[in-house]
Amino acid sequence: MAAFGEKIRNLRKKAGLTLDQLAERTESSKSYIWELENKNPPRPSAEKIARIAAALGVTGDYLMSNDGDLQSAEDEAFFRKYQGLDPAVKERIRKMTDIMGD
């Protein structure tokens, strides 16, 4: 399984983000993100892990664990966002999934 820094780098590239863009989205510096991707062991705060995970569409648990799969982490992050949505938006999403599932 990929290490913490590798996961961040791979997810950042998959999302088409530069170091600068991820840094901006997580209220970090470019050098801090670079350090997380390249230094071993990283020592990020729980708050930074949560911000990075949210920016990359996964969970903090996924970033920090040695196991787990990306698809499950993406699904869990999606459902966390979904839970905080307005009920009308949730209804539209449910209707769209019904249409797409047919």
N, C-alpha and C positions, 0 to 999 in steps of 0.2 A: 504494500500500500504506500502511496505517496506521503512524503513528509509534509508537515505544516506549510513550509515555504513553497514547496512544489505545488501543493494544492492551490495556494493563493495565486501563484504565477500562472498555472494552467487555467484556472477559472477566469483570471483577469484577461488572459489572451483569448479565451473562448468568447468572452463578452466583448472583445474588441476594444478593451480599455488600455490606455497607456498608464505608466506609473503615476504620472501627474493627475490623470483623470480619477484613478482610484483614490489617490491621496486627497483630492478635493472632495470626493463623495464621502470620505470617512473622516474628514477634518484632521488629516494627518499631513506630514510632509512627504515629499517624494523620497527623500533619503530614508525615512522611517519605513516606508513600504518596501523599498529596495532591501533594507536590512532584514525585514521579516522574511522576504523571499530568499535571501542568500546567506544569512547567518544561522549558525546552529549552536545551541538551541535558542529559539526566539523567546522573548520574555514580554509578550504583549499583555496589557491589562484586559480584564473581562469586558470592559466597555469598548475597547478597540476591537477585540475579537467580534463582538456583537455588531459593530458598525461595518466591519469588513465583510462579515457573513451576509448581512443585509444587502450591502452593495453588490455582492456577487450572487445573491439569490440562493444561498444555502443556509445551513444552521451553524452556529458556533461549535456545536458538538461534532459536526462533520469535520470542520477544520482541525479540531484538536484531537480527534480520535485516530487510532491506527487502523480501524476497521470501518465498516459502513460503506454504503454505496452512494454515488453521486445522485442517482435518480431519486432515491428515498429522501436525501437531504433537500433536494430541490422541491419535492412534493411537500415536505414538512414546512419549508419556508413559505411556499405558496399558501398553504392552509392557514398559517399564522397570519399572513396578510389578509386573507379572505375573512377570517373571524372578525377583524376590525373594520370591515367595510359597512357602509350604510345598507340597511335591509333592501332597499330598492336596487342597489347595485348587485347585491347577492342574487336577487331574483333574476336579473338580466343574465348573470353568469350561468345560473342554473338552466335557464331557457336555452342559452347558446350551447351548453353541453348536451342538452337533450337533442337539439337539432344536429349537432356534430356526431352524436352517438348513433344516429339512425342510419 
